[in-house]
Structure formats: C-alpha cells, structure tokens
Amino acid sequence: MIHAYQKPLDGKRVGVVFGSFAPLHQGHLDLIMRAKKENDGGCIVIVCGFDGDKGEPLMPHAKRYRYVREFFADDDLVAVYAINDTESMREQYPNGWVSWMEEFEQIYKKATNHFGYDNEDLGIPRPKRTWYVGDEVYYNDLTNMWNEDAVLVDRTTDNPISATMIRQNPIKHWDKIATPFRRIFSHNVLIIGTASEGKSTLTADLGKYFNAPYSWEWPRDYMEESCVSDWELDGADFIAFLEGQYNLNKKLINSPGNHGIFFADSDAITTRMYAEYYANDENFALTQEEFEKVATMADELTRKSRWDKIFVLAPHGVFVDDHSRYMGHSGMDERQELFDILCRDIKNAGNWDKVTILSGNYYENFMAVVTYVRELMNK
C-alpha cells in the first residue's frame, strides 16, 4: 500500500531519493538537498522498508514516515511519500524491484498529476526524473536494469555517517541526527524518591554539570500557585500533577537543548506513590475511588514514558523543613512506607531492571550518576 503525502512539485525535472531513514541523518540530507537544488521541480522522498527491519522496535515504518514528513513540513520543494513493503507483500531486495517500481510509478503520477502533467491530449509530458543514491548497487540497478537517470553521491569522504553508526552510538553522532528523530535516541534518566531526599537538587546539578535539559517537580509549582496543601489534594489535583509532569518532561526531551541526555525530576510513578499513600489516610481529601482513577492514568502515562535509567534515592536520616513540605511523613517509618510503595510500583511497571538505588551522601549519589553518564558517553 502506498501512503501519499502530496506537496506541489512543479518543474521540468524532479529528483528522487529513497531509503529506510532509520534514522534520517545528515548523510541522507546530502542526497536530498542536492536532488532538491539540482532539479527545478524539487525532490520526491520515498520512505520504505519492512516491518521488523533495522528501524525496529523504536522506529517502525509508520513512525519513520511521520518524522520525515515532520522534518520537511515547511519545505515546498520536498514531497514525502511512503511505500510499506510489508503491506505490499513484496519480496526483499533484490527480488522486489519490479513491484517496487510499479508502486513508485503510481507515486510519481500522484506527485505530477497535481500540475496537469498527465494531460496527454494536450501533449504535456511528465517531468523527467533523476535518482540520487549513495549505494553503487542501487545506482547500477537503476541505470542498467531500469534505464533511469541516476547520480551516485559519494558519502564516504565529506560526510562519513550512516544510520548504523548512529544506532550504535547516538550521543557520539548526535549532531548528525535529523531533529524529529532525536527524541527516539534521547537517553532519559529519571531520578525519583520520597520527599526531602535531595532529588530536585541532584537533578538540577546534573543538568547543569552536563549542560543537559532537566525537569523539576511540577506538582510543587502547582501547589504553590493554587495555595493548596497536601491534605486538601483531591483526584483532580493528582490528575493535574500527572498531566503537568508528563508534558514538562516530554517538552524537554523534544527541546533543541537536548544533546542526547535528559534528567527528569519525578514522573507518573512518583505521583502514584503519593496518591496511594494519601488515599489510605482518612486525614487526606483523596478518596479510594479517586485514587483508582489516578492510578489508571498514572499507569498509562508510565507505559507511554521511556526511561533508560532510573535512580531511586533511599530514605536517609534528615528531613529538611523548608516550611512548604508536609511534615506528616517526615519520620523514617512514613518515608520507608512511601519508599516501599514506590519500589513496588516500579516493579509492577516492569522497570526494575533499570533501577539503581542511591543510598550514599549527596556527593556520593552525585558521583554515582556522573560515573554512569560518563561511561555512557565514552562507549
């Protein structure tokens, strides 16, 4: 099946670039930009591939197609289309060339029909096309088997980058990755714990140390702005916590300032921990019925979130009274109960294999995370 995303393509000649784009990177752009500039009709980009191919599981074909469209959304000289080889029941290369070219011809007609190039009665010919490829095998097939005009672009000297190199070490090649695809390769580090364990300070210091984006505990801002205390929080407040923290983390992961590492202070599991604890205490406004709704949403957002590493701060002996924290769970027994809930929720979410417990002093915890990140960056 052909997935078409039509854009105006006018002119006497168009360029054609195809690939799996797993991910789209600067090497691909060498082909696309040249095809766009050397042809007065712009460039047709074909996102192709099989389900379960080298883009899986993070980059299925449909997602690659969407992200390539996103990248060229404001470029009227690039039209993005997709051919899903799995849907077409096509044989893999090289046996699938015939059916692949048949589908491409349909795309080519769609891309040029918009301007009346199919009006044979008026003798209006379709624009000629030139293929731009970086693989000599494809070049030989197109020129010899299909008698197509093609340009073989040498990508090994000026810009020796490949999708395989990026998938193996995305941080090293971060600047080569097209912006929409960076969210896929962002290494997301979550730092969580109970109240007054130092996670907010730790998260901020790590972000500053590595010049990386970092989030903060969004519910605390909400509570200050709303002048609401812990015992007054109801289901609507906790739902707002979940949405606010998730959207803040998502925004920072997708931000231009993300160069491969993101540090998050709290997420849906943290909110779920407090909600469960408060719902079991009759002195708090949150009811069991409300908690069930909060838990359902928290579990869904946890499934949608992707954490590559989770550092959990264990309770320690000092609870800082900054005159804004609820002191009712400042004792070690209460904090241990919250910690046990948190750990259980992480396990239930299937994320325990990503966890490291931090139980040292502040500097020891800081250096534990720094060592982890340095090893990651030096792979």
Phi, psi and chi 1 to 4 in degrees:
 res  aa     phi    psi   chi1   chi2   chi3   chi4
   1 MET       -  136.8  178.7 -176.1  -64.5      -
   2 ILE   -93.2  130.6  -60.5  171.9      -      -
   3 HIS  -105.8  120.7  -62.0  -79.6      -      -
   4 ALA  -113.0  136.2      -      -      -      -
   5 TYR  -127.1   96.0  176.2   65.9      -      -
   6 GLN   -82.6  140.0  -68.2 -170.8    5.1      -
   7 LYS  -135.6  155.9  -85.2 -170.5  176.2 -177.3
   8 PRO   -61.5  125.8  -22.0   32.8      -      -
   9 LEU  -129.6  111.0  -76.8 -179.0      -      -
  10 ASP  -123.6  150.9 -163.3    1.1      -      -
  11 GLY   135.3  173.5      -      -      -      -
  12 LYS   -86.6  -15.3  -62.5  178.8  179.8  179.0
  13 ARG  -149.7  140.7 -179.4  177.4  -73.3  -85.5
  14 VAL  -123.7  151.8  -63.3      -      -      -
  15 GLY   -95.5  155.4      -      -      -      -
  16 VAL  -132.4  129.7 -179.1      -      -      -
  17 VAL  -131.4  134.1  177.3      -      -      -
  18 PHE  -131.8  156.7   66.8   94.8      -      -
  19 GLY   173.3  172.6      -      -      -      -
  20 SER   -83.7  -26.3   57.5      -      -      -
  21 PHE    52.0   59.8  -54.4  115.3      -      -
  22 ALA  -120.8   67.5      -      -      -      -
  23 PRO  -102.2  175.4   37.7  -37.8      -      -
  24 LEU   -66.8  129.8  177.0   68.2      -      -
  25 HIS  -141.4 -179.4   56.4   69.8      -      -
  26 GLN   -63.2  -30.6 -159.1  171.0   72.7      -
  27 GLY   -62.8  -41.4      -      -      -      -
  28 HIS   -63.2  -38.2  -63.8  130.1      -      -
  29 LEU   -67.1  -26.9  -63.3 -179.1      -      -
  30 ASP   -57.8  -40.6  -73.2  -22.5      -      -
  31 LEU   -72.7  -48.8  -59.9  175.3      -      -
  32 ILE   -67.1  -43.7  -64.6  171.3      -      -
  33 MET   -65.7  -38.0  -66.2  -57.7  178.0      -
  34 ARG   -67.0  -43.3 -179.5  170.5  174.6 -179.7
  35 ALA   -62.7  -38.1      -      -      -      -
  36 LYS   -67.1  -40.9  167.0 -174.9  167.0 -179.2
  37 LYS   -82.0  -29.6  -63.1  -62.3 -175.3 -179.0
  38 GLU   -87.4   -5.4  -71.1 -173.4  -12.9      -
  39 ASN  -126.4  129.5  -63.6  -85.2      -      -
  40 ASP   -70.5  -12.3   56.9   -1.7      -      -
  41 GLY   -98.7    4.5      -      -      -      -
  42 GLY    87.0 -152.6      -      -      -      -
  43 CYS  -138.4  137.1  176.5      -      -      -
  44 ILE  -100.1  125.7  -61.3  172.9      -      -
  45 VAL  -110.9  127.2  173.7      -      -      -
  46 ILE  -110.8  118.7  -49.4  -65.9      -      -
  47 VAL   -93.4  114.4 -178.1      -      -      -
  48 CYS  -127.4  175.2   49.7      -      -      -
  49 GLY   141.9  172.0      -      -      -      -
  50 PHE  -106.5  149.4  -71.3   81.6      -      -
  51 ASP   -62.4  133.3  -69.4  -19.4      -      -
  52 GLY    84.8   11.0      -      -      -      -
  53 ASP   -82.4 -160.6   62.4   11.4      -      -
  54 LYS   -65.3   -9.5   54.1 -167.0  173.7 -176.2
  55 GLY   -85.8  -14.0      -      -      -      -
  56 GLU   -78.3  154.4  -59.3  -76.3   -7.4      -
  57 PRO   -90.1  -10.3   33.9  -36.0      -      -
  58 LEU   -76.7  -26.4  -64.9  178.1      -      -
  59 MET  -128.5   68.6  -65.9  176.0  -72.0      -
  60 PRO   -61.4  162.5   23.6  -33.5      -      -
  61 HIS   -54.7  -44.3 -180.0  -97.1      -      -
  62 ALA   -62.1  -38.4      -      -      -      -
  63 LYS   -69.8  -40.7 -178.3  174.2  -72.4 -173.3
  64 ARG   -60.7  -42.5  -59.9 -162.5  -56.2  -95.7
  65 TYR   -60.5  -44.5  174.1   45.5      -      -
  66 ARG   -64.2  -43.0  176.5  160.1   62.8   90.6
  67 TYR   -70.9  -35.4  -73.8  175.7      -      -
  68 VAL   -66.6  -40.2  174.6      -      -      -
  69 ARG   -60.7  -43.0  -65.4 -161.6  -31.7  -97.4
  70 GLU   -59.5  -42.0  178.7 -177.6  -25.4      -
  71 PHE   -63.2  -38.1 -173.1   78.6      -      -
  72 PHE  -102.4   17.8  -69.1  107.1      -      -
  73 ALA   -59.5  -31.1      -      -      -      -
  74 ASP  -102.8   15.7   61.2  -11.1      -      -
  75 ASP  -111.7  105.0 -167.3  -26.9      -      -
  76 ASP   -74.4   -7.6  -69.7  -25.2      -      -
  77 LEU   -99.4    4.6  -67.4  177.4      -      -
  78 VAL  -126.7  123.5  176.6      -      -      -
  79 ALA  -113.1  127.2      -      -      -      -
  80 VAL  -107.2  129.1 -178.3      -      -      -
  81 TYR  -129.2  168.4  -66.9   79.0      -      -
  82 ALA  -135.5  142.3      -      -      -      -
  83 ILE  -125.5  113.5  -60.4  178.9      -      -
  84 ASN   -91.7  109.7 -172.7  -47.7      -      -
  85 ASP   -68.7  -26.2  -62.8  -54.2      -      -
  86 THR   -69.2  -46.3  -60.0      -      -      -
  87 GLU   -61.7  -31.4  -67.5  179.7    4.3      -
  88 SER   -84.6   -1.6  -57.0      -      -      -
  89 MET    55.3   36.9  -59.1  -63.8  -70.4      -
  90 ARG   -87.6  145.9 -178.6  179.7  -66.3  104.6
  91 GLU   -69.9  151.9  -64.2  179.3   85.2      -
  92 GLN   -74.4  160.3  -65.5 -168.8   32.2      -
  93 TYR   -54.5  141.6  178.1   84.8      -      -
  94 PRO   -94.5    0.9   34.6  -35.7      -      -
  95 ASN   -73.3  -15.0  -62.1  -35.3      -      -
  96 GLY   -94.8    8.5      -      -      -      -
  97 TRP   -57.0  -43.1 -102.4  123.0      -      -
  98 VAL   -62.3  -52.3  173.5      -      -      -
  99 SER   -68.3  -32.9   57.6      -      -      -
 100 TRP   -62.9  -44.4 -163.9   96.0      -      -
 101 MET   -68.1  -31.4  -71.0  -62.5  -75.3      -
 102 GLU   -63.4  -43.1  -71.6  174.8   -9.4      -
 103 GLU   -69.8  -36.0  -68.7 -158.7   38.7      -
 104 PHE   -62.8  -38.9  169.3   73.9      -      -
 105 GLU   -60.1  -35.6  -70.2  -63.2  -15.8      -
 106 GLN   -65.3  -41.5  -64.0  179.5   47.8      -
 107 ILE   -62.4  -44.2  -73.0  176.7      -      -
 108 TYR   -60.3  -39.1 -174.3   62.7      -      -
 109 LYS   -66.9  -42.4  -70.3  178.7 -179.1  178.2
 110 LYS   -61.2  -39.4  -73.2  178.7  178.9  -68.5
 111 ALA   -71.3  -24.6      -      -      -      -
 112 THR  -108.2  -19.9   55.1      -      -      -
 113 ASN   -61.9  -28.8  -78.4   -3.1      -      -
 114 HIS   -55.5  -28.1 -177.9   77.8      -      -
 115 PHE  -106.7   13.1  -65.3   98.3      -      -
 116 GLY    79.1   18.9      -      -      -      -
 117 TYR   -71.2   -9.5  -76.3  111.8      -      -
 118 ASP   -91.3    5.8   62.6  -26.6      -      -
 119 ASN   -78.8   81.5 -163.7  -27.7      -      -
 120 GLU   -67.7  -28.0  -63.3  179.6   -2.3      -
 121 ASP   -62.4  -32.0  -66.5  -23.2      -      -
 122 LEU   -92.4    1.4  -62.7  179.0      -      -
 123 GLY    69.5   29.2      -      -      -      -
 124 ILE   -88.9  111.9  -58.7  175.9      -      -
 125 PRO   -78.3  157.0   31.2  -35.4      -      -
 126 ARG   -74.4  152.6  -64.7 -171.5 -175.1  -81.1
 127 PRO   -65.9  149.1   24.5  -34.6      -      -
 128 LYS   -72.1  165.5  -64.3 -179.6 -179.8 -179.7
 129 ARG  -135.8  149.0   63.4 -161.8 -175.5 -153.0
 130 THR  -129.7  129.4  -59.0      -      -      -
 131 TRP   -89.5  141.0  -60.9   72.9      -      -
 132 TYR  -119.8  118.5  -69.9   76.5      -      -
 133 VAL  -133.2  155.1  -63.6      -      -      -
 134 GLY  -109.7    3.1      -      -      -      -
 135 ASP  -115.1  124.2 -169.8  -43.4      -      -
 136 GLU   -63.1  -32.1 -171.7  173.0   -0.2      -
 137 VAL   -62.7  -46.3  173.6      -      -      -
 138 TYR   -64.1  -39.9  -70.0  150.1      -      -
 139 TYR   -59.1  -46.4  173.5   80.4      -      -
 140 ASN   -65.2  -40.6  -69.0  -27.1      -      -
 141 ASP   -63.3  -45.4  -74.5  -10.7      -      -
 142 LEU   -66.1  -42.3  -72.7  165.1      -      -
 143 THR   -79.4  -37.9   55.6      -      -      -
 144 ASN   -90.8  -44.8  -62.1  -31.5      -      -
 145 MET   -80.5  -36.5 -175.4 -172.8  -54.6      -
 146 TRP  -114.1   -2.3  -62.7   99.9      -      -
 147 ASN    54.5   41.3 -163.0   31.0      -      -
 148 GLU   -98.5  152.1  -65.5  -84.6  -15.7      -
 149 ASP   -74.6  131.2  -68.4  -23.8      -      -
 150 ALA  -146.0  151.8      -      -      -      -
 151 VAL  -122.1  126.3  174.2      -      -      -
 152 LEU   -93.7  114.1  178.6   60.9      -      -
 153 VAL   -96.9  125.5  179.0      -      -      -
 154 ASP   -80.4  108.3 -176.8    5.6      -      -
 155 ARG  -101.6    6.4  -70.5  167.9   40.4 -167.3
 156 THR   -91.1  -16.7   62.0      -      -      -
 157 THR  -102.8  -59.4   54.4      -      -      -
 158 ASP   -72.6  -35.1  -65.0  -23.9      -      -
 159 ASN  -144.8   73.2 -154.4   -2.8      -      -
 160 PRO   -77.5   72.2   30.3  -34.8      -      -
 161 ILE  -126.0  148.4 -173.0   64.9      -      -
 162 SER  -140.7  161.4   69.2      -      -      -
 163 ALA   -64.2  -34.4      -      -      -      -
 164 THR   -62.6  -44.7  -59.2      -      -      -
 165 MET   -59.4  -40.3  -66.8  165.7   60.7      -
 166 ILE   -68.1  -44.4  -70.2  173.3      -      -
 167 ARG   -63.1  -32.7  -68.1 -165.5  -60.5  -90.4
 168 GLN   -75.3  -33.7  -69.2  174.3  -15.7      -
 169 ASN  -151.1   77.1 -165.1  -27.5      -      -
 170 PRO   -63.4  -36.3   20.2  -31.4      -      -
 171 ILE   -64.8  -39.7  -64.9  177.0      -      -
 172 LYS   -61.9  -34.4 -179.4  179.1  179.3  179.8
 173 HIS  -111.7   27.0  -54.2  -68.8      -      -
 174 TRP   -55.2  -43.3 -168.3 -102.4      -      -
 175 ASP   -68.0  -12.5  -70.2  -19.1      -      -
 176 LYS   -89.1  -12.3  -57.6  -69.6 -173.8 -180.0
 177 ILE   -85.3  130.8  -55.0  172.3      -      -
 178 ALA   -62.3  140.8      -      -      -      -
 179 THR   -49.8  -49.1  -53.8      -      -      -
 180 PRO   -60.7  -26.0  -22.5   34.5      -      -
 181 PHE   -83.6  -12.6  -73.8   83.5      -      -
 182 ARG   -65.2  -32.4  -69.4 -179.3  178.1  178.8
 183 ARG   -60.0  -28.8   65.9 -165.8   69.2  158.8
 184 ILE   -69.3  -37.4  -65.2  174.2      -      -
 185 PHE   -96.8   -3.6  -66.6  100.3      -      -
 186 SER   -58.9  131.2  172.3      -      -      -
 187 HIS   -91.4  107.4 -164.9   88.6      -      -
 188 ASN   -98.5  119.1  -56.6  -36.1      -      -
 189 VAL  -109.1  121.2  178.4      -      -      -
 190 LEU  -102.8  132.7  174.2   62.4      -      -
 191 ILE  -120.4  116.6  -60.5  174.1      -      -
 192 ILE  -136.6  167.1   51.0  178.6      -      -
 193 GLY   169.8 -177.3      -      -      -      -
 194 THR   -81.6 -178.9   62.1      -      -      -
 195 ALA   -65.9  146.0      -      -      -      -
 196 SER    60.9   36.1 -168.8      -      -      -
 197 GLU  -100.8   -2.4  -54.4  -64.8   -6.7      -
 198 GLY    94.0   12.5      -      -      -      -
 199 LYS   -69.4  -35.8   63.0 -179.8  174.0   57.9
 200 SER   -66.9  -43.3  -64.3      -      -      -
 201 THR   -65.3  -42.2  -59.6      -      -      -
 202 LEU   -62.1  -45.1  178.4   59.6      -      -
 203 THR   -62.0  -46.1  -56.5      -      -      -
 204 ALA   -64.2  -42.3      -      -      -      -
 205 ASP   -65.6  -37.5  -74.9  -11.4      -      -
 206 LEU   -67.0  -41.6  -72.1  164.3      -      -
 207 GLY   -60.9  -43.7      -      -      -      -
 208 LYS   -67.9  -39.4  -66.1  171.2 -177.2  175.5
 209 TYR   -63.9  -41.4 -174.9   79.9      -      -
 210 PHE   -99.1    7.4  -73.2  106.0      -      -
 211 ASN    52.6   47.7 -166.3   27.7      -      -
 212 ALA  -121.2  153.6      -      -      -      -
 213 PRO   -67.6  146.1   23.9  -32.9      -      -
 214 TYR  -146.6  147.8   60.2   91.4      -      -
 215 SER   -99.7  176.1   66.2      -      -      -
 216 TRP  -129.9  173.3   52.8   92.9      -      -
 217 GLU   -77.5   94.8 -164.2  171.5   -0.2      -
 218 TRP   -58.2  -40.0 -167.9   89.9      -      -
 219 PRO   -58.1  -31.0  -29.7   38.2      -      -
 220 ARG   -66.4  -39.4  -67.9 -162.4   68.5 -176.0
 221 ASP   -61.7  -43.8  -72.8   -7.6      -      -
 222 TYR   -59.2  -45.6  172.3   95.8      -      -
 223 MET   -66.5  -37.6  -67.4  175.6   67.7      -
 224 GLU   -68.1  -43.3  -70.5  177.8    7.1      -
 225 GLU   -68.1  -33.4  -67.5  174.1    1.8      -
 226 SER   -91.4   -5.3  -56.7      -      -      -
 227 CYS    52.7   46.4  -66.0      -      -      -
 228 VAL  -115.3  139.1   60.1      -      -      -
 229 SER   -99.5  166.8  -60.9      -      -      -
 230 ASP   -55.1  -45.8  -70.4   66.8      -      -
 231 TRP   -70.6  -11.8   57.3   85.5      -      -
 232 GLU   -94.2  -10.2  -60.7  173.1  -67.1      -
 233 LEU   -65.2  128.6  -63.3  172.4      -      -
 234 ASP  -114.0 -172.6   59.4   17.2      -      -
 235 GLY   -59.9  -39.3      -      -      -      -
 236 ALA   -63.5  -37.0      -      -      -      -
 237 ASP   -64.7  -44.5  -66.3  -43.2      -      -
 238 PHE   -67.6  -35.1  -82.8   96.5      -      -
 239 ILE   -62.3  -41.0  -67.0  -63.6      -      -
 240 ALA   -63.4  -39.0      -      -      -      -
 241 PHE   -57.3  -48.6  -69.6  174.1      -      -
 242 LEU   -61.0  -48.5  -68.5  168.9      -      -
 243 GLU   -65.5  -43.9  -67.9  176.0  -19.5      -
 244 GLY   -64.6  -44.9      -      -      -      -
 245 GLN   -68.5  -41.6 -168.7   71.0   59.7      -
 246 TYR   -61.9  -46.3  177.2   81.7      -      -
 247 ASN   -67.1  -36.4  -70.3  -28.1      -      -
 248 LEU   -64.6  -47.6  173.4   61.9      -      -
 249 ASN   -61.8  -43.2  -70.6  -20.0      -      -
 250 LYS   -62.3  -43.4  179.8  179.7  178.3 -179.2
 251 LYS   -60.3  -41.9  178.0 -179.1  178.2 -179.6
 252 LEU   -74.1  -34.7  -69.0  168.1      -      -
 253 ILE   -61.2  -39.2  -70.9  171.2      -      -
 254 ASN   -87.7    1.9  -65.1  -24.5      -      -
 255 SER   -74.8  152.3   69.6      -      -      -
 256 PRO   -60.8  -22.9  -21.5   32.6      -      -
 257 GLY   -76.3   -6.9      -      -      -      -
 258 ASN   -79.8  114.6 -173.6   -6.8      -      -
 259 HIS  -109.8   26.6  -64.7  -74.5      -      -
 260 GLY   122.1  -16.3      -      -      -      -
 261 ILE  -129.5  132.0  -62.6  -74.5      -      -
 262 PHE  -131.1  134.8  165.0   66.1      -      -
 263 PHE  -111.3  127.7  -62.9   99.5      -      -
 264 ALA  -114.5  132.2      -      -      -      -
 265 ASP   -98.0   99.2  174.2   -2.1      -      -
 266 SER    83.1  159.5  -57.2      -      -      -
 267 ASP  -160.7 -162.2   76.4  -29.6      -      -
 268 ALA   -63.2  -32.7      -      -      -      -
 269 ILE   -64.3  -37.6  -66.9  179.4      -      -
 270 THR   -62.6  -46.4  -50.5      -      -      -
 271 THR   -62.9  -39.9  -60.6      -      -      -
 272 ARG   -61.8  -39.2 -166.9 -171.7 -162.8  -75.6
 273 MET   -58.2  -51.4  169.9 -168.4   69.6      -
 274 TYR   -64.9  -39.9  -77.7  114.7      -      -
 275 ALA   -61.8  -42.8      -      -      -      -
 276 GLU   -64.5  -42.0 -179.8  173.8  -14.2      -
 277 TYR   -65.0  -44.6 -175.5   82.8      -      -
 278 TYR   -70.3  -34.9  -71.1    0.1      -      -
 279 ALA   -67.0  -22.8      -      -      -      -
 280 ASN   -91.4    6.3  -70.4  -39.1      -      -
 281 ASP  -118.8  118.1 -170.1  -31.9      -      -
 282 GLU   -66.9  -12.3   61.0 -178.2   10.8      -
 283 ASN   -80.5   -5.8  -65.3  -45.0      -      -
 284 PHE  -107.6  154.4  -71.3   81.2      -      -
 285 ALA   -74.4  -25.8      -      -      -      -
 286 LEU   -67.1  125.7 -173.1   68.4      -      -
 287 THR   -93.4  165.3   66.5      -      -      -
 288 GLN   -63.6  -37.9  -78.9  -68.1  -24.7      -
 289 GLU   -63.1  -42.4 -177.7  178.7    1.1      -
 290 GLU   -66.5  -38.5  -70.9  176.3  -43.1      -
 291 PHE   -60.4  -38.8  167.3   68.7      -      -
 292 GLU   -59.4  -39.6  -66.8  -59.5  -34.8      -
 293 LYS   -68.9  -41.1  -63.9  178.5 -179.6  178.7
 294 VAL   -63.2  -43.8  171.3      -      -      -
 295 ALA   -62.9  -39.8      -      -      -      -
 296 THR   -62.3  -45.1  -61.8      -      -      -
 297 MET   -68.1  -40.5 -177.0  173.8  179.6      -
 298 ALA   -61.3  -42.3      -      -      -      -
 299 ASP   -64.6  -38.3  -67.3  -17.2      -      -
 300 GLU   -66.6  -44.0  177.6   59.9   27.2      -
 301 LEU   -67.5  -32.8  -69.6  178.7      -      -
 302 THR   -64.9  -39.5  -61.8      -      -      -
 303 ARG   -65.4  -33.7  -77.0 -170.0  -69.5  -90.0
 304 LYS   -77.8  -23.3  -69.1  175.4   63.4  175.9
 305 SER   -82.5  151.7  -57.9      -      -      -
 306 ARG  -125.9  111.5  178.4  176.3   60.0   80.8
 307 TRP  -111.2  124.7  -58.3  113.4      -      -
 308 ASP   -83.9  -26.8  -62.0  -76.1      -      -
 309 LYS  -150.5  140.5 -175.2   64.5  178.6  177.8
 310 ILE  -127.9  120.1  -57.4  174.4      -      -
 311 PHE  -103.7  124.8  -70.5   98.0      -      -
 312 VAL  -112.9  121.8 -177.5      -      -      -
 313 LEU   -84.1  122.1  -81.9   74.5      -      -
 314 ALA   -76.0  152.4      -      -      -      -
 315 PRO   -60.1  139.7  -22.2   32.9      -      -
 316 HIS  -123.5 -172.4   56.7   72.7      -      -
 317 GLY   -85.3   -5.6      -      -      -      -
 318 VAL  -119.3  124.9  178.7      -      -      -
 319 PHE  -114.6  116.0 -169.1   99.0      -      -
 320 VAL   -79.3  124.7  178.1      -      -      -
 321 ASP   -93.0   98.9 -177.5    4.4      -      -
 322 ASP   -99.7   14.2   59.9    2.5      -      -
 323 HIS    68.6   12.9  -54.4  -69.9      -      -
 324 SER  -126.9  -21.0   65.0      -      -      -
 325 ARG   -81.9  150.2  -60.7 -179.9 -172.3  -85.0
 326 TYR   -76.6  120.9  175.4   66.7      -      -
 327 MET   -87.9   -2.6  -62.0  -59.2  -67.5      -
 328 GLY   -66.6  -23.2      -      -      -      -
 329 HIS  -116.2   39.6   50.9 -132.9      -      -
 330 SER   -86.9  -15.7   60.5      -      -      -
 331 GLY   -74.4  158.1      -      -      -      -
 332 MET   -64.4  -34.8  -78.7  -60.3  -65.0      -
 333 ASP   -63.3  -46.7  -70.3  -17.5      -      -
 334 GLU   -64.4  -42.6  -67.8   82.7    1.6      -
 335 ARG   -68.2  -34.8  -69.8  153.1   66.3 -168.9
 336 GLN   -67.2  -37.2 -173.6   62.3   48.9      -
 337 GLU   -63.7  -43.6 -177.1  178.5   -7.4      -
 338 LEU   -62.0  -42.8  -77.7  162.9      -      -
 339 PHE   -61.3  -41.0 -179.0   76.9      -      -
 340 ASP   -64.9  -40.2  -68.6  -17.5      -      -
 341 ILE   -61.9  -44.9  -66.5  172.0      -      -
 342 LEU   -60.1  -47.7 -179.6   63.2      -      -
 343 CYS   -63.9  -40.6  -69.0      -      -      -
 344 ARG   -62.4  -41.3 -172.6 -172.7   67.6 -129.7
 345 ASP   -66.2  -38.0  -71.9  -13.5      -      -
 346 ILE   -62.9  -42.8  -64.0  172.4      -      -
 347 LYS   -64.6  -43.3  -67.8  175.3 -178.3  177.5
 348 ASN   -64.0  -28.0  -70.2  -19.8      -      -
 349 ALA   -81.1   -5.1      -      -      -      -
 350 GLY    79.1   23.6      -      -      -      -
 351 ASN  -112.2   10.2  -73.7  -31.6      -      -
 352 TRP   -66.7  -26.7 -167.5 -109.3      -      -
 353 ASP   -67.6  -13.0   59.8  -36.3      -      -
 354 LYS   -96.7   -0.4  -57.2  172.9 -177.2  177.0
 355 VAL   -91.2  138.5  167.8      -      -      -
 356 THR  -125.5  127.3  -68.0      -      -      -
 357 ILE   -84.6  128.1  -57.2  -66.3      -      -
 358 LEU  -101.6  117.1  -60.8  177.8      -      -
 359 SER  -128.7   13.4   56.0      -      -      -
 360 GLY   -90.9 -168.0      -      -      -      -
 361 ASN   -77.3  179.3   59.1   36.9      -      -
 362 TYR   -57.4  -47.9  175.2   79.3      -      -
 363 TYR   -66.4  -38.9 -176.4   69.2      -      -
 364 GLU   -62.7  -41.7  -70.0  169.5  -20.1      -
 365 ASN   -65.0  -43.0  -67.9  -18.7      -      -
 366 PHE   -59.0  -47.6  175.4   77.7      -      -
 367 MET   -69.5  -28.3  -72.2  -51.9  -58.5      -
 368 ALA   -63.4  -42.9      -      -      -      -
 369 VAL   -72.3  -40.6 -176.6      -      -      -
 370 VAL   -58.5  -44.7  167.0      -      -      -
 371 THR   -61.5  -42.2  -60.5      -      -      -
 372 TYR   -59.5  -46.6  167.9   80.2      -      -
 373 VAL   -68.2  -40.9  175.2      -      -      -
 374 ARG   -61.3  -42.6  -77.6  176.6  175.4  168.6
 375 GLU   -63.9  -37.7  -69.2  175.7   -6.9      -
 376 LEU   -63.6  -44.4  177.0   69.7      -      -
 377 MET   -72.6  -23.3  -62.8  175.9   71.2      -
 378 ASN   -96.4    7.6  -68.1  -32.7      -      -
 379 LYS   -63.2      -  -77.3 -175.1  177.8  179.5
